[in-house]
């Protein structure tokens, strides 16, 4: 597990998640199995964990435990899966995607759902995955290698306007238009297929003493677009709300402001834009209530042992009702 990914805020997140040691829980982002194993260690014989991951590399991390059901799928489909298990039907679910014990899923909803967002250390540290500018490798960045669109496809086919838009929207790149212009100029000579080609193409737009920080933002924007991360997160939040029983916990660890803002807005208002909408009786559309008003942050000790934890924020919410949504 430690070679694949070090789980962040492990005790804080799992302690906030579990209310019933024989309950049914979901780890929406299985990865290196760190959070899943910790949840299982705290559950009794009747407890269950459903874990999701779209990365085929993660499947091999599954512990041999009959209480675990592992689903190879994007976590955005969590509610589809709960419906599938409770009704035993569903056209979008193929049995080959499901690994483990599926004998018991509570029809009244899950007791808790945990999601640790972002990229695993394994994905960052595997050169051929193309997530990091530290390696000269193919521009890939797909979390699911079975999907079609890669980062190379984006930098070579998107219009200059669309490139600037995603760089600003997903990476908060200040000079997004200049970066987009440089990419479009470079690709006229030859397709940009590797990380080193991209880095060279945009070199003139990188600040002199903050190249790595700027590159990190640019790569983040491309990765989010490749994997449709913000759309997946939005769909997951609505699906998680519907999948939880009343009193069930939603525990989410975010790593950048875009994710955190979306999660915070959803908990507060019931939508990801942060609009406060009320019905005729003054009720908001929020089906959750915040358990921790301010996010829980990793300790200095944890950060010193795992620098990738430094930007993590943990938000905890409890379901209070199921809003009627259009």
C-alpha positions in Angstrom: 0.0 0.0 0.0 2.7 2.5 1.0 4.5 1.9 -2.4 1.3 2.6 -4.3 -0.2 5.5 -2.3 0.0 6.8 1.3 -3.5 7.5 2.5 -4.1 11.1 3.8 -5.9 12.1 7.0 -6.5 8.3 7.5 -7.7 8.3 11.2 -9.6 11.6 10.9 -11.5 10.5 7.9 -12.4 7.0 8.9 -13.3 8.0 12.5 -15.7 10.6 11.0 -17.2 8.0 8.6 -18.1 5.0 10.8 -21.1 5.1 13.0 -22.1 1.4 13.0 -19.4 -1.3 13.0 -21.8 -3.6 11.2 -22.9 -0.9 8.7 -22.4 -0.7 4.9 -19.9 1.9 3.6 -18.4 3.0 0.3 -14.8 4.0 -0.5 -15.4 5.9 -3.7 -11.7 6.2 -4.6 -10.1 2.9 -3.8 -6.6 3.5 -5.1 -4.0 1.9 -2.9 -6.7 0.5 -0.5 -5.4 2.4 2.4 -8.7 3.9 3.5 -10.6 0.7 2.6 -8.3 -1.5 4.8 -8.7 0.9 7.7 -12.5 0.9 7.4 -12.5 -2.9 7.2 -10.3 -3.1 10.3 -12.9 -1.2 12.3 -16.0 -3.1 11.1 -17.5 -6.2 12.5 -18.3 -9.5 10.7 -21.6 -8.0 9.3 -20.0 -4.8 8.0 -19.6 -4.2 4.3 -17.4 -2.0 2.1 -18.1 -1.2 -1.5 -15.0 0.3 -3.2 -14.8 2.1 -6.6 -11.9 2.8 -8.9 -11.6 3.2 -12.6 -7.9 2.6 -12.8 -7.1 -1.1 -13.6 -3.8 -0.8 -11.7 -5.7 -0.4 -8.5 -7.6 -3.7 -8.7 -4.5 -5.6 -7.6 -4.5 -3.8 -4.3 -7.7 -5.5 -3.1 -7.4 -7.3 0.2 -8.7 -10.8 0.5 -11.8 -10.0 2.6 -15.3 -11.3 1.9 -16.8 -8.1 3.3 -15.4 -6.1 0.4 -17.0 -5.5 -3.0 -14.7 -3.9 -5.5 -16.2 -2.2 -8.6 -14.1 -1.1 -11.5 -15.9 2.1 -12.3 -15.8 5.9 -12.1 -17.2 6.9 -8.7 -19.7 9.2 -10.5 -21.8 6.1 -11.0 -22.1 5.3 -7.3 -25.9 5.7 -7.2 -26.3 3.6 -10.3 -24.5 0.8 -8.5 -26.6 1.1 -5.4 -29.8 0.9 -7.5 -28.3 -2.1 -9.3 -27.6 -4.0 -6.1 -31.0 -3.1 -4.5 -33.1 -3.9 -7.6 -30.8 -6.4 -9.3 -31.0 -4.8 -12.7 -29.3 -2.0 -14.7 -28.1 -1.9 -18.2 -24.9 -0.1 -17.6 -23.3 -2.6 -15.2 -21.5 -5.6 -16.6 -20.7 -8.4 -14.1 -17.0 -8.4 -15.1 -16.6 -5.0 -13.6 -17.5 -6.3 -10.1 -15.1 -8.1 -7.8 -16.0 -9.6 -4.5 -19.0 -10.3 -2.2 -22.2 -8.8 -3.4 -24.6 -10.7 -1.0 -25.7 -7.7 1.1 -26.3 -4.1 0.2 -28.8 -2.3 2.4 -31.7 -1.0 0.5 -32.3 1.9 2.9 -29.0 3.5 1.9 -25.3 3.5 2.9 -24.1 4.4 6.4 -21.2 6.4 5.0 -19.3 7.3 1.8 -15.6 8.4 1.7 -13.8 10.0 -1.2 -10.1 10.9 -1.4 -9.9 13.0 -4.5 -7.0 13.7 -6.8 -4.2 11.6 -8.3 -2.6 8.7 -6.4 1.1 8.7 -5.8 1.3 5.6 -8.1 -0.2 7.5 -11.0 2.2 10.5 -10.4 5.2 8.2 -10.0 4.6 5.9 -13.0 6.3 7.7 -15.9 4.3 6.1 -18.7 1.1 7.4 -17.2 2.2 10.9 -18.2 0.8 12.7 -15.2 4.0 14.5 -14.2 6.4 16.9 -15.9 9.2 15.2 -13.9 9.5 12.5 -16.6 10.0 12.8 -20.4 7.2 10.5 -21.5 4.0 10.4 -23.5 1.4 13.0 -22.7 -1.3 10.6 -21.5 -2.8 11.5 -18.0 -5.8 9.1 -18.3 -6.9 7.6 -15.0 -8.7 4.9 -17.0 -6.5 3.7 -19.7 -9.5 2.3 -21.5 -10.8 5.8 -22.4 -9.9 7.5 -25.7 -8.9 11.1 -25.0 -5.3 11.8 -23.8 -3.6 15.0 -22.9 -1.8 14.9 -26.2 -5.2 14.9 -28.0 -6.2 18.0 -26.1 -3.0 20.0 -26.8 -3.1 19.1 -30.5 -6.8 19.4 -31.3 -8.4 22.0 -29.0 -8.8 25.5 -30.3 -6.6 28.2 -28.8 -9.7 29.6 -27.1 -10.7 26.3 -25.6 -7.1 25.7 -24.4 -7.0 29.1 -22.7 -10.4 28.4 -21.1 -9.5 25.1 -19.5 -6.1 26.4 -18.4 -7.8 29.3 -16.6 -10.8 27.4 -15.3 -9.1 24.2 -14.1 -5.5 25.5 -13.4 -6.2 29.1 -12.6 -3.3 29.9 -14.9 -2.9 33.7 -15.0 -1.4 33.9 -18.4 -3.6 31.1 -19.9 -4.0 33.0 -23.2 -0.2 33.2 -23.7 0.3 29.5 -22.8 -2.5 28.5 -25.3 -0.9 30.7 -28.0 2.5 29.1 -27.5 1.0 25.6 -27.7 -0.8 26.4 -30.9 2.3 27.9 -32.5 4.4 24.8 -31.5 1.9 22.3 -32.8 2.0 23.9 -36.3 5.5 22.6 -36.6 4.9 19.1 -35.2 2.4 17.4 -32.9 3.1 17.7 -29.2 3.3 14.1 -28.0 5.6 14.2 -25.0 5.9 16.1 -21.7 9.3 17.5 -22.8 7.8 18.8 -26.0 5.0 20.5 -24.1 7.4 22.0 -21.5 9.6 23.3 -24.3 6.7 24.8 -26.2 5.4 26.8 -23.2 8.8 27.6 -21.7 8.6 31.3 -22.6 5.4 31.6 -20.5 6.8 30.2 -17.3 7.8 32.6 -14.6 11.5 32.7 -14.0 11.6 31.6 -10.4 8.4 29.6 -10.2 8.6 27.2 -13.2 7.5 24.1 -11.3 4.5 25.8 -9.7 3.3 27.1 -13.1 3.9 23.7 -14.8 1.9 22.0 -12.0 -1.1 24.2 -12.6 -0.9 23.7 -16.4 -0.6 19.9 -16.0 -3.5 19.9 -13.4 -5.7 21.7 -15.9 -5.0 19.2 -18.7 -5.5 16.2 -16.3 -8.8 17.5 -15.1 -10.0 18.0 -18.7 -8.7 14.5 -19.8 -10.6 12.8 -16.9 -13.6 15.1 -16.7 -12.8 15.4 -13.0 -15.1 18.3 -12.1 -18.1 16.7 -13.9 -17.4 13.4 -12.2 -17.2 15.1 -8.8 -20.5 17.0 -9.4 -22.3 13.8 -10.4 -20.7 11.9 -7.5 -21.9 14.4 -5.0 -25.5 14.2 -6.1 -25.3 10.4 -6.3 -23.7 10.2 -2.9 -26.5 12.3 -1.4 -29.1 9.9 -2.9 -27.2 6.8 -1.8 -26.8 7.7 1.9 -29.4 6.9 4.4 -30.6 9.7 6.7 -27.9 10.3 9.3 -25.2 8.8 6.9 -21.9 10.5 6.6 -20.2 12.0 3.5 -16.5 12.4 4.1 -14.4 14.1 1.3 -10.7 14.9 1.1 -9.9 17.6 -1.5 -6.5 18.8 -2.8 -7.2 22.0 -4.7 -9.5 25.0 -4.5 -11.8 23.9 -7.4 -12.6 20.6 -5.7 -13.0 22.1 -2.2 -15.3 24.9 -3.4 -17.6 22.5 -5.2 -17.8 20.2 -2.1 -18.3 23.1 0.2 -21.0 24.6 -2.0 -22.9 21.3 -2.3 -22.9 20.7 1.5 -24.1 24.3 2.2 -26.6 24.8 -0.6 -27.4 21.5 -2.2 -25.8 22.5 -5.5 -22.3 22.9 -6.7 -22.6 26.5 -7.8 -23.4 27.7 -4.3 -26.8 29.1 -5.1 -29.1 29.3 -2.1 -32.5 28.2 -3.4 -35.6 28.0 -1.1 -39.1 26.6 -1.6 -42.3 28.2 -0.6 -41.7 27.1 3.0 -38.2 28.6 3.2 -36.4 25.2 3.0 -33.2 25.1 1.1 -32.2 22.4 -1.4 -29.4 21.2 0.9 -29.9 17.6 1.9 -26.7 17.6 4.0 -25.5 19.5 7.0 -21.8 20.3 7.7 -20.3 18.4 10.6 -17.1 20.4 10.6 -17.7 24.0 9.7 -14.1 24.5 8.8 -12.2 21.8 7.0 -9.9 19.5 8.9 -6.2 19.9 7.9 -3.3 17.4 8.1 -1.0 17.8 11.1 2.6 19.1 10.6 3.7 15.6 11.5 1.7 14.1 8.7 2.9 16.7 6.2 6.5 16.1 7.2 6.1 12.4 6.4 4.1 12.9 3.3 4.5 16.2 1.5 1.6 15.5 -0.8 -0.7 15.8 2.1 0.0 19.5 2.5 -2.9 20.8 0.4 -5.4 18.3 1.7 -8.7 19.4 3.3 -11.2 17.1 4.9 -14.9 18.0 4.8 -17.5 16.0 6.7 -21.3 16.2 6.2 -24.3 14.3 7.4 -27.4 13.6 5.4 -30.6 15.1 6.9 -33.1 14.4 4.1 -33.4 13.6 0.4 -34.4 16.7 -1.6 -36.6 16.4 -4.7 -34.5 17.3 -7.7 -35.4 18.0 -11.2 
